Amino acid sequence: MPTPSTPPPSYWWTSAVPARPPLGADVEADVVIVGGGIAGTSLAWTLVEQGASVVLLEAGRLAGEASGRNAGFLLAIPAEPYAERIALWGREGARAFLQLGRRTHQRLAHMAQALRLDCDYRLTGSLRLTRDELESEDIRESMPELRHDGFPMREIALADALPEHARGHFHAAFEVPEDGVLDPVRFLHGLAAATEERGGQLFEDSRVTGARWQDGVWECHANGYRACGRTLVICTNAWAPKLVPALEPLIVPRRGQMLSTVPLDVRFDTRPVYANYGYQYWRQLGDGRLVMGGWRNTAFDAETGFDTNTTPGIQGAIEQGLADLVPGGVTIEHRWAGTMGFARDGRPLVGWLDAAHHLAICAGFTGHGLGMGAACTEDLTDVLSFKRAPGISTLDPLRFGELRQQRDGIVSLGATTSS
Ligand SMILES: Cc1cc2nc3c(=O)[nH]c(=O)nc-3n(C[C@H](O)[C@H](O)[C@H](O)COP(=O)(O)OP(=O)(O)OC[C@H]3O[C@@H](n4cnc5c(N)ncnc54)[C@H](O)[C@@H]3O)c2cc1C
């Protein structure tokens, strides 16, 4: 993972953002959060807004991993056909997923405005482009179910979505009116600054190596110091099993790759685009740059693990997709990869891992964390106060038998528990 002297390679990291200090003394707070991506940072903000004291420990930079290496899409409707989601999760589970997406977008838009975050947030709507008849039919079949659940999607002419030279590479186009985009690094660092103004203590370069529950308090270890709190929340997404081995069968690391071009003269639709079941995605920024990524379905077996180097195979596949849009060739400025935490049933784990020992989790976003994380963390604060949180009831980690079997609870994390 990166240190403050080596900013991550994503385009978003070309913005200058201030570094936070590493943990350099023992600290305590009501809640200790491990992980400074969108999950950890939005949780920290929500808690300080409610008057709780918070310490957040991040191993590298805030937004240094997936949260600062994504496409910046805020999409309520996931890429996979909705009918498939209903078959997998049931109607209630599928609808809850959409609602968390809508609420997250509303929440991020509200934060961007109320906190005056300079993050290029825009309400744009989004496009789904299909590559063949089968994919078009999959989306069309889902549309009545989506409409029924209050998430309208509309088929439009390809001519209303793409310039003429690119249309031949696609089969059909659909639009969703309510989606949006932002710059994830500027958003997250702005939110972090607002959290600090309210007294939140955020530390970078502070990897938690272990933690233990003792006398009703969690004691976390990082840089040889202790951060103590009555409640501990794991927001480390793909890395969660490294602290809680019981999660190993439930959350696995998957790589996603992207690139960005120089500013282009040719202008595309300003809406973010998902194509080929969401395995291909792009958007054009205000200055004409294209950011584009995905194509991991061309090498599923290779796109696993924690390695964040880009590969010629996936980058070449993205470039071929780029050539569909810009046939004359274009200079690429940045290439990068990020690690996502994929959950076994495609839904994040949000809630208590062990309520008796005040240990909670918000991880396993399966590639949708920017678009659904902030509503999850808002509801998680209700769970932390032992209130009902119906919005995330279908994401309860204890839906997995492996976690229910931890009968004695989880009282120590990671390898190091000595002080
Ligand atoms: C290429 C790519 C494109 C994507 N595009 C989109 C998109 O457009 N829209 C969308 O909704 N989602 C997208 N995603 C997914 C989204 O980025 C993630 O789901 C989301 O960022 C997850 O946030 P998080 O906070 O859970 O995890 P992360 O951002 O991974 O944060 C976890 C943090 O925990 C830290 N950590 C790990 N172990 C420790 C430890 N022991 N101690 C302290 N800290 C630790 C890590 O350093 C990391 O910063 C994309 C992902 C990728 C890779």
Ligand as a Chemical Component Dictionary entry (heavy atoms), coordinates in Angstrom:
data_LIG
# 
_chem_comp.id                   LIG 
_chem_comp.type                 NON-POLYMER 
_chem_comp.pdbx_formal_charge   0 
_chem_comp.three_letter_code    LIG 
# 
loop_
_chem_comp_atom.comp_id 
_chem_comp_atom.atom_id 
_chem_comp_atom.alt_atom_id 
_chem_comp_atom.type_symbol 
_chem_comp_atom.charge 
_chem_comp_atom.model_Cartn_x 
_chem_comp_atom.model_Cartn_y 
_chem_comp_atom.model_Cartn_z 
_chem_comp_atom.pdbx_ordinal 
LIG C1  C1  C 0 -11.042 0.587  -11.091 1  
LIG C2  C2  C 0 -12.227 0.715  -10.167 2  
LIG C3  C3  C 0 -13.361 1.412  -10.583 3  
LIG C4  C4  C 0 -14.483 1.519  -9.746  4  
LIG N1  N1  N 0 -15.513 2.334  -10.109 5  
LIG C5  C5  C 0 -16.548 2.535  -9.245  6  
LIG C6  C6  C 0 -17.556 3.471  -9.525  7  
LIG O1  O1  O 0 -17.488 4.205  -10.512 8  
LIG N2  N2  N 0 -18.613 3.578  -8.663  9  
LIG C7  C7  C 0 -18.674 2.809  -7.527  10 
LIG O2  O2  O 0 -19.664 2.889  -6.793  11 
LIG N3  N3  N 0 -17.678 1.992  -7.189  12 
LIG C8  C8  C 0 -16.603 1.837  -8.002  13 
LIG N4  N4  N 0 -15.573 1.023  -7.650  14 
LIG C9  C9  C 0 -15.637 0.353  -6.355  15 
LIG C10 C10 C 0 -15.371 1.345  -5.226  16 
LIG O3  O3  O 0 -14.225 2.115  -5.503  17 
LIG C11 C11 C 0 -15.189 0.559  -3.925  18 
LIG O4  O4  O 0 -16.296 -0.307 -3.732  19 
LIG C12 C12 C 0 -15.121 1.506  -2.726  20 
LIG O5  O5  O 0 -14.122 2.478  -2.933  21 
LIG C13 C13 C 0 -14.832 0.723  -1.467  22 
LIG O6  O6  O 0 -14.617 1.639  -0.426  23 
LIG P1  P1  P 0 -14.047 1.143  0.970   24 
LIG O7  O7  O 0 -13.896 2.318  1.825   25 
LIG O8  O8  O 0 -14.887 0.016  1.434   26 
LIG O9  O9  O 0 -12.644 0.455  0.601   27 
LIG P2  P2  P 0 -11.218 1.065  0.198   28 
LIG O10 O10 O 0 -11.331 2.293  -0.590  29 
LIG O11 O11 O 0 -10.440 -0.061 -0.389  30 
LIG O12 O12 O 0 -10.617 1.475  1.594   31 
LIG C14 C14 C 0 -10.162 0.531  2.520   32 
LIG C15 C15 C 0 -8.975  1.143  3.197   33 
LIG O13 O13 O 0 -8.551  0.303  4.283   34 
LIG C16 C16 C 0 -7.157  0.471  4.401   35 
LIG N5  N5  N 0 -6.608  -0.635 5.199   36 
LIG C17 C17 C 0 -6.515  -1.941 4.865   37 
LIG N6  N6  N 0 -5.977  -2.660 5.872   38 
LIG C18 C18 C 0 -5.732  -1.776 6.869   39 
LIG C19 C19 C 0 -5.184  -1.898 8.178   40 
LIG N7  N7  N 0 -4.783  -3.085 8.666   41 
LIG N8  N8  N 0 -5.056  -0.786 8.944   42 
LIG C20 C20 C 0 -5.474  0.422  8.476   43 
LIG N9  N9  N 0 -6.000  0.588  7.246   44 
LIG C21 C21 C 0 -6.142  -0.492 6.450   45 
LIG C22 C22 C 0 -6.669  0.500  2.970   46 
LIG O14 O14 O 0 -5.394  1.105  2.882   47 
LIG C23 C23 C 0 -7.770  1.289  2.276   48 
LIG O15 O15 O 0 -7.454  2.656  2.146   49 
LIG C24 C24 C 0 -14.453 0.889  -8.465  50 
LIG C25 C25 C 0 -13.294 0.222  -8.037  51 
LIG C26 C26 C 0 -12.189 0.134  -8.876  52 
LIG C27 C27 C 0 -10.950 -0.568 -8.377  53 
# 
loop_
_chem_comp_bond.comp_id 
_chem_comp_bond.atom_id_1 
_chem_comp_bond.atom_id_2 
_chem_comp_bond.value_order 
_chem_comp_bond.pdbx_ordinal 
LIG C1  C2  SING 1  
LIG C2  C3  SING 2  
LIG C2  C26 DOUB 3  
LIG C3  C4  DOUB 4  
LIG C4  N1  SING 5  
LIG C4  C24 SING 6  
LIG N1  C5  DOUB 7  
LIG C5  C6  SING 8  
LIG C5  C8  SING 9  
LIG C6  O1  DOUB 10 
LIG C6  N2  SING 11 
LIG N2  C7  SING 12 
LIG C7  O2  DOUB 13 
LIG C7  N3  SING 14 
LIG N3  C8  DOUB 15 
LIG C8  N4  SING 16 
LIG N4  C9  SING 17 
LIG N4  C24 SING 18 
LIG C9  C10 SING 19 
LIG C10 O3  SING 20 
LIG C10 C11 SING 21 
LIG C11 O4  SING 22 
LIG C11 C12 SING 23 
LIG C12 O5  SING 24 
LIG C12 C13 SING 25 
LIG C13 O6  SING 26 
LIG O6  P1  SING 27 
LIG P1  O7  DOUB 28 
LIG P1  O8  SING 29 
LIG P1  O9  SING 30 
LIG O9  P2  SING 31 
LIG P2  O10 DOUB 32 
LIG P2  O11 SING 33 
LIG P2  O12 SING 34 
LIG O12 C14 SING 35 
LIG C14 C15 SING 36 
LIG C15 O13 SING 37 
LIG C15 C23 SING 38 
LIG O13 C16 SING 39 
LIG C16 N5  SING 40 
LIG C16 C22 SING 41 
LIG N5  C17 SING 42 
LIG N5  C21 SING 43 
LIG C17 N6  DOUB 44 
LIG N6  C18 SING 45 
LIG C18 C19 SING 46 
LIG C18 C21 DOUB 47 
LIG C19 N7  SING 48 
LIG C19 N8  DOUB 49 
LIG N8  C20 SING 50 
LIG C20 N9  DOUB 51 
LIG N9  C21 SING 52 
LIG C22 O14 SING 53 
LIG C22 C23 SING 54 
LIG C23 O15 SING 55 
LIG C24 C25 DOUB 56 
LIG C25 C26 SING 57 
LIG C26 C27 SING 58 
# 
